[in-house]
């Protein structure tokens, strides 16, 4: 598939876009990266994702694949000869999808409350966020990665949030490592991979972005 045209519409702080960047890097697939301005979305983004109008969108030979987890599965299916991201066992594959779904349904909206709300909602967001991380830490258990000994689908689903941890800690006034040491150890292990290290932005740059969001919403 050397002649394939592959374009990724993305936004640099997006933990969802990071999933596709990591998956593509793991499989050593070349693509064209197009940075989107989410406050002024491009005609291409609106054309390729008319339903949700969100990034990331992977465009393969002119056809859009929307939603990040679906995109990672697509990359796995199309380029199946390199770096397997999903386990071969059907049950293990179902488990990997379950945890990715859990992360999507629980983590993002809860985490946003830490830096974009105040008062009771802010406190509830902090409490819920730590509880979700503890559930994920329990799922990790004593394993090196969510799928066992090999980096894969579950890790890709979660690791993008790691570069946001510093911002969550600053605005939540807590230590994630103190609450979930095994999860942070897992994240540091993932960061030793080139595919992850090169796909995640610097945590201080993310903090600055969170600050601009707070200003935009009148919280600073």
C-alpha positions, 0 to 999 in steps of 0.5 A: 500500500505504498501508493496510498494517500493518507491524511490526518486532520488533527489538533495538537493537544487532542489525546484522541488525535494522539491515538492515531499518531501513535498507531501510525507511528507503531506501524511506520506508516507515512501520512500527511498531517494537517493541523486544524483550528477548532475555532475555525474549522476547515472546509475539508474537516466539515466535508469529511466529518459532517456528522460530528465536525470533530477531529481526528479524521483519517482520510485514506485515498479520499475516504474519511474514517472518523472517531479515534478508536475506530481509526485505530482499528481501521489502521490495524485492519488495513496494515495488519502485517506490521506491529499488531495493536489488537490481541489475536485472541477474541476474548482479549480483543473484546477486553481491549475494546471494552477498556477503550470504550470505558475510557471514551465514555468516562475519562474525557468529560470528567477530566475537563471538569478539573480545569473548566469548572468551579465549586461543587462541579469542580470538586466532584470532577476531581473525585470522579477522575481519581476514581476512574483512574483507580479503576483503570489501575486495577485493570492494569494490575501487575501487567506491563501494559493493558494487553499484557507484555506488549504495548497495544490497543488499550495503551493507545486508548489511554496514553494520550491523557498522560500529557494532560496529567500536569494540567489536571494536577495544577488545577485540581491541586492533587498528585496523580502519582500519589493516588495511582503510582502503578498507572504513572509507572505504566505511562512512563514505560509507554513514554520510552517508546518512540511512537509515544514520545514523538506523538505526545506534546510537552506537558507544560505546553498542554498546561499553557493551552489549558490556561488559554481555554480557562481564559476563553471560558472566563475562569482566569 
